[in-house]
Amino acid sequence: MSDQAAPYAVLTDIAQRSRTYAAGLPEQQQAVELWNGIGFVLAGQRYVAPMGEVVEILHVPRYTHVPGVRSFMLGAANVRGRLLPLIDLAHFFELPRSARSQRERRILVIERGDIFSGLVVDSVSGMQYFAVDNFVAEPTDIPANVQPFVQGGYERNEETWKVFSTFELMDDERFLDVAQW
């Protein structure tokens, strides 16, 4: 019997020491809920459009000027067989153009119902993720002309990214009325 007790005692001792010196499991941390969108720069300020509102991002394509339209409409481009009206967003909002080169500018393609347009912005920062807890209802330093289209913002690294609603823009009569007369 002592022969069988010795191995059992050794195993019991090993198990006891393992429990005593074992490192605990890492603490389970709360998952952070994230909000995401497409980041872009307009007149030196950072904005983010909700993910579902931008269907594509393009380099500025070759386009044709359209006579008799307001100056903020650059023209129309053929994108895969569809005519894409190009709107210079900074010019639409009467904001100063940034010193960025034409090569850095991008098009945010938006589409809802019958409206299909390309918004020319200074640059695109790609997908941006923000903790929902960092939402700011009323961000500061928004140009007056842009204010109606901003729906809060998100703070990250001491910067505020303003949430820009392209849907609100598409509902605005000034955006829809491109005729010069």
C-alpha positions in Angstrom: 0.0 0.0 0.0 2.8 2.3 0.7 4.0 1.8 -2.9 0.7 3.2 -4.2 0.5 6.0 -1.7 3.8 7.4 -2.7 2.9 8.2 -6.3 -0.5 9.6 -5.2 1.2 11.8 -2.6 3.6 13.1 -5.2 0.8 14.0 -7.6 -1.2 15.6 -4.8 1.9 17.7 -3.9 2.4 18.8 -7.5 -1.2 19.8 -7.9 -1.1 21.8 -4.6 2.1 23.6 -5.6 0.7 24.3 -9.1 -2.4 26.0 -7.6 -0.3 28.0 -5.2 2.2 29.3 -7.8 -0.1 29.5 -10.8 -0.6 32.9 -12.5 -4.2 33.9 -12.7 -6.1 34.3 -15.9 -5.8 37.8 -17.4 -8.6 40.2 -16.4 -11.4 40.2 -18.8 -11.8 43.8 -20.1 -15.0 45.4 -21.3 -15.2 45.5 -25.1 -15.3 49.1 -26.3 -18.2 49.9 -28.7 -16.8 51.6 -31.8 -18.3 53.9 -34.4 -16.7 54.1 -37.8 -16.7 56.3 -40.9 -14.6 57.7 -43.7 -12.2 60.4 -42.6 -11.5 63.3 -44.8 -9.9 66.8 -44.7 -11.7 69.9 -45.9 -10.1 73.4 -45.6 -7.7 72.0 -43.0 -10.3 70.5 -40.7 -10.9 66.8 -40.0 -14.4 65.4 -40.8 -15.8 61.9 -40.9 -18.7 60.7 -43.0 -20.7 57.8 -41.6 -19.8 54.5 -43.3 -23.2 53.9 -45.0 -23.2 57.3 -46.6 -20.1 57.0 -48.8 -20.2 54.3 -51.6 -16.8 54.8 -53.1 -13.6 56.8 -52.9 -11.8 57.9 -56.1 -8.9 59.9 -57.4 -10.2 63.0 -59.2 -11.0 61.6 -62.7 -10.9 63.5 -66.0 -14.1 65.5 -66.2 -15.9 67.8 -68.6 -17.0 71.3 -67.7 -20.7 71.8 -67.9 -21.9 75.2 -69.1 -24.5 77.2 -67.2 -23.8 75.7 -63.8 -22.7 77.3 -60.5 -19.0 77.6 -59.9 -18.9 74.9 -57.2 -19.8 72.2 -59.8 -16.6 71.3 -61.5 -18.2 69.2 -64.2 -19.2 65.7 -64.9 -17.0 62.6 -65.2 -17.8 59.2 -66.8 -17.3 56.6 -64.0 -17.9 53.1 -65.3 -20.6 54.3 -67.7 -22.4 56.6 -65.3 -22.2 60.4 -65.3 -20.8 61.6 -62.0 -21.4 65.3 -61.2 -18.3 66.6 -59.3 -18.9 69.1 -56.6 -16.0 71.1 -55.0 -17.1 70.9 -51.4 -14.8 73.7 -50.2 -16.1 76.0 -52.9 -19.7 75.0 -52.1 -19.2 76.1 -48.5 -17.2 79.1 -49.5 -14.1 77.9 -47.6 -10.6 78.8 -48.5 -8.9 76.2 -50.7 -6.1 74.4 -48.9 -2.6 74.5 -50.3 -2.8 70.8 -51.1 -2.0 69.7 -54.6 -4.5 68.4 -57.0 -3.0 65.0 -56.7 -4.0 64.7 -53.1 -7.6 65.6 -53.6 -10.1 62.7 -53.6 -13.7 62.2 -54.5 -16.3 60.8 -52.0 -19.0 59.2 -54.1 -22.4 59.5 -52.5 -25.6 58.0 -53.7 -29.1 58.0 -52.3 -32.2 57.5 -54.4 -31.8 59.4 -57.7 -28.9 61.5 -56.4 -25.4 60.3 -57.5 -22.6 62.8 -56.9 -18.9 63.1 -56.2 -17.7 65.4 -53.5 -14.2 66.8 -54.0 -12.3 67.0 -50.7 -8.7 67.9 -49.9 -7.7 64.4 -48.9 -9.1 61.2 -47.5 -7.8 59.6 -44.3 -9.4 56.2 -44.8 -11.5 54.3 -42.3 -11.6 55.9 -38.9 -12.8 54.2 -35.7 -13.9 56.0 -32.6 -15.0 54.9 -29.2 -18.7 55.6 -28.8 -18.0 57.1 -25.4 -15.9 59.9 -27.1 -18.9 61.4 -28.9 -19.2 65.2 -28.5 -22.6 66.6 -29.2 -21.5 70.1 -30.1 -17.9 70.3 -31.4 -16.3 73.7 -31.7 -14.6 75.5 -34.6 -17.1 74.6 -37.3 -17.4 77.1 -40.1 -20.9 78.6 -40.1 -21.7 77.3 -43.6 -20.8 73.8 -42.7 -22.6 73.8 -39.3 -26.0 72.5 -40.5 -24.4 69.4 -41.9 -22.3 68.5 -38.8 -24.0 66.0 -36.4 -21.6 66.0 -33.5 -18.1 64.7 -33.4 -15.6 62.3 -31.9 -12.5 63.2 -29.9 -9.3 61.2 -30.3 -5.7 62.2 -29.5 -6.8 65.8 -28.5 -8.5 66.3 -32.0 -12.1 66.4 -32.8 -13.4 64.8 -36.0 -16.7 66.3 -37.0 -19.4 64.0 -38.2 -20.4 65.2 -41.6 -23.8 64.1 -42.9 -23.8 63.7 -46.7 -27.5 62.8 -46.4 -28.2 66.2 -44.9 -26.2 67.7 -47.8 -28.2 65.8 -50.4 -31.5 67.2 -48.8 -30.3 70.8 -49.1 -31.8 72.8 -51.9 -28.6 74.7 -52.6 -26.8 71.5 -53.2 -29.5 70.2 -55.6 -29.8 73.5 -57.5 -26.7 73.7 -59.7 -28.2 75.8 -62.5 -26.5 79.2 -62.7 -29.7 81.1 -63.5 
